[in-house]
Amino acid sequence: MAAAAKSSFLLDVKPWGDETDMGKLEEAVRSVNMEGLTWGASRLAPVEYGVKKLQIVVTLVNDLVSVDGLIEDHLCVAPMDEYVQSCDVGINQICKQSPA
């Protein structure tokens, strides 16, 4: 039986402004826990005027989680929207799994 196909994404999570606590923003993002979702490395990257965005890698099992569902249903709704203004997919890489 073949292993489940996975996709990795680099998400650009943008805060409301330079006063947003980026540590709490990342903590809130990483608190999203779903079957088939694995959070990876992250970093803060400058946007403009002192504002930074969170860039975070997420790996999803394609049959269990969609990136659109993750963003629309979990990252850009209350209470997450206290920190998150918007979330975009920066890079998409499909990981083909070899048979087990």
C-alpha positions, 0 to 999 in steps of 0.5 A: 500500500502506498503512503499518503501523498503530502504537500508542503507549503510556506505560509505568509501570515501577516499581522494587523500591525507592528504592535501585534505580539508575533510570539503570540501570533505564532503560538496561536497558529501552531495551536491549530491541531488537525489530523494530517497537519504538521507544523515545521520551521518558522521565521519572521520576515520584514514586510514594511514600516517595521511590520514583520510577517510570520513565515511558517512551513506546514505539511499536509496529508492531501486526503485529510487537509486542504491548505484552503480549508486550513486558512479559511476555517482556522487561521483567518477566523475568530479568535485567530483574527485577533492576531492574523490579518491575512494568510497567503501561500508563499510556496507550494511543494508536492511531496510524492511518497514512495510505496511503503 
